[in-house]
Amino acid sequence: MLKEIVESPVLKTKIKSPEVKLNEKALGYLIGPFCALISNAIFGSYLNRYYSDVIGWTDTARFGTFSGLLPILSVILVIIGNLFVGRVMDNTRTNQGKARPLLILSMPLIVIAIITLFMVPKDSSPVLQMIWIAVSYNLYYALAYPFYYTAHSALVSLSTRNSDDRGQLATFSNAAGVAAVGVGASILVPILLQNYLFVPKADGGIDAAASYNNWKVVMLVLCVSTLIGIIIEYFFTRERITEETYGLEEGSKKIPLSQQIGVCVKEKYWWIIILYFLLFQFGGLVKNGSMNYYCTWVFEGIDGGTAMGLLGAIGGIPTAIGMVLAWPIAGKLGKQKAVTLGLLISVIGGLVSFINVHSFIIVTIGVILKGIGSIPAMYVTLALLADVLDHLEAKNGFRSDGFTMAVYGAIMVGMTGLGNGIINVFLTAAGYDATLSVQNASVQNMLVLCYLGIELICYAVIVVLMSFLKVESHIEEDHRLIRERQEKEGAALNK
């Protein structure tokens, strides 16, 4: 059924060139993903606060430990969901690829999931609210979003074998994600929508009823943006690597999941790149998830929304410039070395923020320095992951995209729940109360750890870890082996 739909003339890719051109980079890997990812970026920074301040799920008298347990326990379902989606991708064989068709499947699922996230029955019993939140949360993070994100993430590695082109596509793809977070979560909401989504009361605290209604309006806008973005991404991408084996007997074989798992877990480079993504994503999501709280309750002498907007805009300057500089730096030093040295600079620069954690100026300087160092890590690591997948293909005779991108997707999505769960546990334990005008010292110390400390610790571990990733030294030999194998398979098929 899916094969017939995506192979219809109306759904054929608009990318006809065998070479990667500007329209593919700009539309398929930047503008499309940016529009599609902006909703998730906003959820990553504000969904938890929506639950805590609008729904009130950190109120232990009503919800108990629910706010801490749900995001953490849901990671299990997120992992299962991503493995399922990865297997669906492996079993999909069309002339339009195996990942791109999943973008089509994701569209109705994401719209339904986003709507249910913000239709929590506000005035019902806590039990009904907890059930609704648990179902809608997992509908989005464990099913709908994995269908989009697994396919989206696989496209760089399936786009081309040209290392330079693939590196540029990785840069554009990561730039889309960075821009979505920077524009949506760090600029758009705090500057334009902060007091609309979290309506302040005259006597302090949040007007939960007004905020609840306003979120419904924004929800509809995000649904439209996401749909438009996915459509653009679908039509302006192409899976050239999938096309190499489409129609070949060997290319039509379904590799068992157990076989993919077996070759992946035996490869040290696979473990290094996966652990990199786990640490980088975890640290970043804890930071992003706590940023709104930090700006509201820790900074002195500046409004929280203004602080977050300015910090997002100023802190985003290095990442914006990084889109231009990332690939030249990686080309000069090598991707692995650029990432390692860059994150070492981030660790050193990020320590500046601890000089005075209450000073907006000091913290912003630290954030800028940390952002400068993280430029290569933000933009070129998907290309490194593609190198690892090519290395596995060269060694084993088949690609492990399905399982690897399922694990990657589980990390990128699951860490949101784990990060928010940890923040909620800390908030609840420290005595966070959204109705107060000032939070106690325990809450503020917890927010310093979450916003400034955890990411730096993760970066320090990554610096050590990445020093052992030498996959780039195998690229030429890997591609030679892959070409020779495909030539033999093609010759055998034509006999």
N, C-alpha and C positions, 0 to 999 in steps of 0.2 A: 504493500500500500504506500509506504513512505517513498520507496524507490520510484514508483510511477508518478508520484506527485512532484518530487524534486527533479525528475528527468523530463518533465513537461517543458515545452519551449519557453513558457512565461517565467520559469524559475531558473533558467540557465544563467551562469555567471556573466557579468558584463566585462570581465577581464579576459581578453583573448590573447594577449601577448605572452609568448613563452618566457619573456624577461619581465622582471619586476619594474613597473613604471610608476611615475609620480601619482597618478590617480589611484592606484592600488594602495600606495603608502598613505596618502592623505585621507582618502575616503574609507577604505577597508580597515585600516589599522589605527587611524587617529580620530576622525570625526565620528564615524559610526560607533566605535567602542566608547568614546567619550559620552555620547548621548545615552548609550545603553548602561554605562557604569555609574552615571551620576546619582541614580536612585540608591544603589547599593552603598555608594560612598556616604551619602547622607544618613542612611540607616546605620552605617558603621559608627558614625559619630553621635547620632541623635536618637536612634531607636531606644537605646538603653535609658536615656534621660526621659524620653516620652513615657516609657513604662514606669520609671521611678517617680517623676514629678507630675505627670498627667493621670496615669492610672494608679500610682501609689504602691507599686509592688515591693518597695523596700520597707513598707510598713509591716513590721514583724507581727503586730497584733492581728492583721488581716491575712497576710500571705505567708507568715512564718519564714522558712528558709527557701521558699520557692524561687526568689530572684537570683539566688546564688546557684541553686541546684539545676534549674532548667537549662541555662545556656551550656553548663558543663556536661550534663548528661546527654543533651541533644547532640553533642559531638559524635556520639556513637551512631546516631541515625544519620548524621551528615556523612560520616565515613562510609556507611552502608549505601547511602544514596549515591555518593560519588563513584563507588565501585560498580554499582548498577549502571550508572550512566556511561562509565568507561567501557563496560562490557557491551552496552548498546552501540557505542561508537565502533568498537572492534567488529561487531557483526553487521555493520552498515556498509554496503557496497553499492555505490552509485557512480555514474559518470560525473557527478558534481562533488564527489569526495565522500568521506566518511564522517567528518566533523561538521561541515557546513549544514548538512540536513538537520542536525540537532538544534541549530539556531532556529529553524522553522518550528520545531516541536516546542521550543522553550517559550515562544511568544504567548500563547494562551495561558500556559501555566504561570508565567511570571505576573501577568495582569491579575489573575484570580488571587494569587498569593499576596500581592501588594495590597489589594483591596481588603482582604481578610485581616492583614496585619493591623489595619487602623480602623477596623469595625468592631473592636472589643466592646461588648455590651457594658457601657460605663456604669450604669446604675443597678446592675444585677448583683447577685451574691458573689463573694470572693471565689467560691468553688467553681461557679460557671465561668468567671473571668479567667481563672487559672487554666481550665480546660481549653477555653477559646485561645488563649495566648499560646499554650503548648502546641495545639494543633496548627494554628496559623504560622507560628514561628518555624516549625519543622516543615510545613508545606513549602515555605519560601526557601529556607536554608538547606534542607535535606533533599529537596526534589526539584523545585522550579529553577532556582538559581544555578544548581549544578548542571542542569541541561544546557544553560547558556554558557556558564563559565568554563566548563570542561572543553566545549567546542571552541570557544574563543581562545583559550590558552593553547590549544593544540595547533592552531592555524600557523603560528610562526614556524614551528618545526616541520610542518607539512607543506609549507609554501614553496620552498626552493632548496636546492643543495648549495647554491652559491653563498659562500660564507659572508661576503660583504653585503649582499642583498638581504640575507637573513638577519644579519646584525642590524641593518637599518630598519627592517620591519620590527625587530624586537624593540628598538629604540622608540619607534612610533607607537607600538602597542603599549609599552610601559608608560610612555608619555600620556596616552589617553587615560590610563588609570590614575597617574599622578595629577593630571589636570582635573579629573573628576573629583578627586579628594580636595584639591586646592580650591577649585571654583565653587563646588557644591557645599562641601563640609566646612571649609575654612574661610570662605568669602561670602557666598550667596546667602547662606542661612544666618550667620552671625551679624552681617551688616544690614541685610534687607529684611530678614524674616525672624530674627531672634525674638522680638517682642510680639510677633504675630503667632509664632508656633508655641511660645511659652509666655502667655500674656501675663504681665506683672500686675499684682494687686497694689492698690494705693498704700496699704498698710504693710506691704512686704509679702513675699511668697508668690505662688503661681495661681492664676485663675484656671483651674483644671477644666471646667466646663467649656469656657471659651476656647482654650487651647485645643481641646478635643475636637471641636467643630472645625477649627482652622486647619488642623492636620488632614481632615478629610478632603479639603479643597486641594491642598498641596499633593495629596496622594493621587488624585486624578491627573494632575499635571505630570507627575513622575511616570505614571503609566504610559501616557502618550509619548513622552521623551524616550522611554525605554524601547517602546515598539518601533519608533522611527529609527533609533540607533541600530537595533538588531537588523532591520530591513536593509539599511545602508551597508552594514558590515557583511551581510550575506551576499549581496549582489556585487560587491567590489573586493572580493577575496577569491583565491583560487588555490586548490590543493595539487600542486604540480607533482609532489612526491607520491601522493596516492594514485595519481594518474599513471605513474610509471609502471605500476603492476596491475592496473585495472584491465581485466580481460585475460591476464596470464593465469595459467592453471595454478601456479604457486601463489600468485597474489590473491587468488580466490579462496585459499584455504583459511580456515578459522583456527588460529593458534589458541590452544586452551589457556585459560587464565592461569592455571597452575604452572604452565610452562613459562609464561611471561614473568610470573612472580619468581620462579626459580632462577632465571638468568639475571633478573634485576637485583635480588638480594645477595647475589654472589659477586656483584660488581662494586668495588669500593668507590668509583667515581659516582655511581648512582646514589649511594648513601650520602656522600659529601654534598651533592647538589640538593638532595631532598632535605637534609638537615639544615642546609643554608636557608632554604625557603621557609622551613618551619620556624627557625629562630628569627629571621628577618620579619616575617609576617606577624609572629606573636608579639615581638617588641613594638612594631609599628602600630598594631591594632590596640594594644593596651595604652599606648601613647595617645592615639587618636580618640579612643573611647573615653579617656579621662580628660582630654583637652578642654572640653566645654566646662566641666566641673572645675578644673584648675583655674581657668581664666575667670570664672565667676567667684571662686571662694579663696584663692591664694594670692592673686595679685593685689597690691595695695595702690590706691589712688587712681584707679581706672575702671570704668564700667566693663563687666564681663564680656558682653557682646562686642563692644568696641575693641577690647583686648584681643579677642579671638579673631575678629576680622583683620585687624592690623597684623597680628602675629602670622595668620595664614597668608596674607598678601606679601608681607616682607619676607617671611620664611620660605615662601614659594619662589622667590626670585632665583635662588641657586638652581632649583629643579627646572625652572623654565629655561634658564641659560644652558643647563645640563643637556637638554635635548639636542642642542647644537654641538656641544663639546664631548658628549659621552663616547660616541663611536670613534672620533679621531684619537681620543685618549686611549681607548681600548685597542685601536689599530696600532698605536705607537708602542704601548707597553704589553699588549696581550690582554685578553678579557680577564683572566684569572688574577693577574698581577695588578691590573687597574682596580678591580673590586677590593682586593686585599689591602693595598696601600690606601685606597680611598677611605675604607672603613676604619683604618688605624687613625687617620686624620680626624674622622668623625668622633672617635672615642676621646681623643685629646681635646678637640674643640668643644664637644658637648659638656665636658667637665667645667667649662667656664660658667655655665648656668648655675652651678652650685655655689658660686661666690655670694649670690644673694637671690634666693629662690622667690622672694616677694617682689623683686624689681623687674618691671616689664622690660626695661632697656637691657639689663644684664642677661636675662633669660633669652631675649630675642637675639642678642649677639651669639649666645651659645647655640641657639637653634640654627642660625645662619651658618655658623662654622660646621656644625654637624651635617647640615644639608649639603654643603660644598663637598665634603668627604664622601657622602653617600651617592653622588651623581652616577658613577659607574654601576654601583649595585642596583640602582633604580632602573637602569635602562638596558643593560647588556646581558643580564643573567638568563633571560629566556633563550638567548642565542647560545649560552653555555649549556643549558639544558638540551637544546637541539643537538649540540655536539655530542653530548653523552648518549642521546638516543641513536645517533648515527654510529657511535662506537659500539653500542650493543647490537645494532643491526649487522655491522661488519663482522662481529665475533660470532653471532649466533644464527645469522641467515634470515631473521625476521625482525620486524619492528615491535617495540613494546610500548607504543603510544597509548593504547587504551588503559593499561594498568598504571603507567607512569602518570598520565594526565589525571587519572582518577585520584591517585595519591596527592598529586599537586593541588587539584581542586579541593580535596578534603582538607588540606592544610590551609589553603587560602580562604576557604569558607568557614571551616571548623574553628580556626583560631579566633574568629570573631566571637563565637559563643564562649570559647574558653577565656578569652580576654575579658569580655563583659562579665562573665561569671565571677572571675577573680575580682574585678572592680566592685561588683555588687557585694561580694563577701566582705571585702575591706570596708565598703561604705556602711554596711549594716553593722559590722563589728565595731566600727569607730563611732557609731551613733549619728550618722548623717540624717538631717531633717531638712527637707526642702522648704519648710515653712519659716525657717529662721532667716534672719538677715546676716548672721555671722556663724560660721561653722567652728567647732572646737579644734584644738591643736592636733588631736589624733586624726581627725578627718583631713586636715591640711597636710600633715606628714605623710599620710597614705597617698594623697594626690601627688605629692612631690615624688614619691617612689614610683608611682604609676606613670606619670607624665615625663619625668626626667631620668629616672634611675633604671628601670627595667630594660628599656631599649639599649642603653649604653652597655649594660651587662651582656645582652645578646650580641651586640656588635663586637665586643671583645672576644667572645667565644668564636664568632664567625672568622675573625682575623686568623686565629690559629687553625681553624678547620680548613679554610680555603687555601692555605699554603700548600696543601697536599693534592689539590685538584689540578692535574697535569694533562687533562684530556686533549687540549689543543695540540699537543705534540703528535697526536695520532691522526689528525684530520685528513691529511693527504693520503695516507695509507688506507684509512677507513673508506674513503670515497673510491679509491681504486678497487678495493675488494668488492664493494657494493656494485660497481659498474660491471665488473667481470662476472659476478654471479647473475646479474640481470641479463647479460648477453647470453650466457649459457641457458638460462631459463627460456629466453625468447627463441633461441635456436632450436631447443628441444620441442617447443610448442609448434614450430613451423615445419617440423619433419613430416 
